[in-house]
Amino acid sequence: MGADIALFPEMWNTGYTIPQDRDSLSRLAIPLCSSYINNFRETARELDMAIAVTFLEEKDGAFRNTVSLIDRHGEIRINYAKVHTCDFGEERVLKHGDGFPVTSLDTRMGSVNTGCMICYDREQPESARILMLSGAELILVPNACPMEINRLSSLRARAYENMVAIATCNYPDTHPDCNGHSTLFDGVAFLPDISPSRDMCIFEAGGTEGIYIAELDMEMLRSYREQEVQGNAYRRPELYRKLLDREVNYPFIRSDKNL
């Protein structure tokens, strides 16, 4: 169908099933060197297409919610574990990731600086911000939750404020607590011939299961990033030290946060 990148919903190998006991987790979790990942690496080479595949990962005796970005040559360019785990729910048994890597992804249409965040990561503005600061032009977001107006709005905000494209893949409405509505926001809010602004959501699926194709105009996005005022041009990072403060005060104190 001509795609350069295939993106899966969150934790595809289990259907976002997360047992709460260690033995059951061990039976479902797989290492990065598994046949599951190797099969996708072979498929990427065969189809000349990058694949962002998701899974419950076992690493060093712990369990992580992970996406591996495999390039069209079958090489793993990013292995990203969800940083903002949902400690208030079933993900309390998972280990959170420790960074937001960005890679120059070789596609048939040229290189695209690409990063990943997973589901609840998108509700923390720092996730997309640090990916943008690390050079990301495109952020891939595996998802497993209802994509209602507020969550869709958070994606729109992350795309707008960072001038990045954000592609999200969600489970369909037949999956528990999900509703489809996978999207692509292209990050371009203003164009000279469109007043006052344009809709950055250039694709939104319905609720049904399917394979959906969305096309991103990288030339337009790069030209826009060279001229507009969002992103990194006018920030004042010397005033943002409070963002690194680990203290949590009322009313945000939660006893279940996984440290």
N, C-alpha and C positions, 0 to 999 in steps of 0.2 A: 504493500500500500504506500510505499515511498517514505516511511517514517525514518528519522535519524536517531530518535531516542524512544525507547519503550519504558513506561513508568507504571509500577504496580502499586496497589493499595498497601497499607501498613501491615507488616508481619504476615506476608502472603502464605508462608509455608504452614501456618497454623490457623489461618482465617481469623487472626487476632484473638486466638484462644490463649489465655494465660493461666495455667494451673497455679494454685497457691502453695502447693507442697513441692519440696525439692525433687522427689523421685519422679513425679509427673512432669515437672519442668525438664528434667534430664532426659526423659524419653522423647520429648518434643524438640528440644533445642539441638542445633547443629553447629559445628565449627565452620569457619571460613573455608577450610580445605575440604569440605564435604562434596559428595557427588552432586548434590543439589546445586551448589554454586558452580561447580565444574561444568555441569550440563548447560547452564546459562552462558558460561564463558564460551563453550563450543558453539552454542546457538548464535551468540553475538558475532563470532567470526564467520559463521556460515551465512548470516543475513547481512553482514557488513553494517551492523546497527548497534548502537549503544543500548544497554539495558540497565535500568535501575531496579534491582530486584530486592525484595524485603524478606526478612526472616527473624525468627527468634534465635539469637546467636548464643552459643556457649563459648566463653572465653575465660581461660584461667580460673575455672571453677565457678564463674559467675554467669549470669544470664542477662542479655542485652536486647533491646529493640533496635534492629539494625537495617540499614539500606546499603547495599554494595552497588556502586556505579561502575559498570563494566564497559570499557570502550569497544569500538567496532572491531578491534584487533584481538579481543578476548582478554585484555589486561584489566585488572582491578585498579581503578584510579582513585576511588574513595571508598573507604569502609567506615561509615558514619553511624555511631550509636546515639540514639535519642538523648539529648542533654536534659530536657525538661520532662522527665518521666512523670506520669500521673500518679504520684504517691498517695493521692486521696482515693485511689481506686485499685484495680487489680495490678497495676504496675509497681505497687509498693515492693514487690519481690524482685524487681529488676535493678540492675546497676546502671546508673546514668552514664552517658558519654562524657568525654573530657575536652571537646574542642569542636570547631566548625571548619573543616578543611575545604579548600577550593582547589579545583584542578582545571587545567586547560584541556578541554575535551575535544579530541579530533573527530570531526564529523565530515561527511562527504561535501558539506557546504562550507567547510572551514572550521577553525577552532572557536569554541565558545567557553568562556570561563564559567564554570558550573559548580554549585554547591548544593547541599541538601539540608533540609530540616524536616522533622517528622511530627505531624499532627499538633499536639499541644505546644511544640516549639514555636509555631506561628503566632501564638497568643502572647508571646514574650517579645516585645519589639527589639530587644537586644540580639535575638537570633539572626534576623534578616540584616540588621545593622552591621554586625561584625562580618557577615558574609559579604556584604557590599564593600566594607572597608578592606576586605581581603581580595577584592577584585571581581567578585561574582557578578555576572550579567544575567544569569539564569539560575533560579533556585527551584529544585525539584522537591515536592512535598507529598510523600505517601501519607494516607489519612485513613482513619476509622472512627467516624463519629457523624452525627447529623450536621450537615453543612447548611445551617439556617442563616438568616440574614446577618446576624452579628458576626458569625465566624467568616462568612464570605466578606463582610466588611473589613475584618482584620486583615485578610489577604489583600484586599484592595489598598488598605492603608500601607501595608508593608511594601507593596509594589510602587505606590505613589511616592512615599517618603525616601525611598532608596533608588528610585529609577532603575528597578530590576524587573525582569520577567519572572513570574511565579506560576509554575504548573503544578496542579494538585490532582491526585488520583484517589478517589474514595470508593468504598464498597457500595453496591446498589441498595435499593430500598428493601430487597428481600433478605439482606443481612441484618442481624439484630443491631439496633441502635445506630443504623446508618441510613442514608437516603440518596446516595449518588451525588449528583451535582458536582462532578469533577470540573475543574475550571482551568483556564489560562488567562492570566492578566499580563499584558505585554509591557506594562510600566511606562507607557507614553500617554500622558494626560493632556498635553497641549500640542496642537499643530497650527501653523499659521492660517490655514484655510478653514479651520473649524473653530467656531466661537460659541460659548466661551471655553468649552473643553470637550474632550471626547471620552467615551466609555472605554476604559482600559481592559474591561472584560471582553475579550474577543472570542471566547468560547465558554459555554456552560452546558454540560450534559444534563439530561433529565435524570430520573430516578432509576431507570432500568439498566440491567447489565448490558455491557457491550464493549466493543473496541472503538474508541473515538480518536479521530485525527484532528489536531489543531496545528496551524502554521504560524510560526513566529518570524517577524521581519526584523532580523538582527541589524541590518543596515539602518533602518529607521530608528531603532532603539539606540544604537551607538551615536548616531547624529544628534539625537535628542539629549543624550547624556553629556555631549560636548557643549551644549548651549544652556540648559535649564538650571534652575537654582536649588533643586533638592539634592540628595546625595551628600557629598563630602565637601562641597565648595565653601559653605558659609557656617560650618559648625564651630563651636567654642569648646573643644574637649578639655581645656584647662579648667573649665568650670564644672566638669561632670564627675568630680571625684566621689561624690555621694553614691554614684552608681556602683562603686566597688565596695560599699559598706555592706558587710554581711549581717548586720544587726536587723532583726525583724521585730517591729513594734506593733502594738495593738492598733487596728483590729485584725492584723494579718498573721498573727501567731497561730501556727498549726503544729500539733504534736506529732503528726505522721510524716513530716518531711523527711525524705531519705537523704541523709548526709553522706 
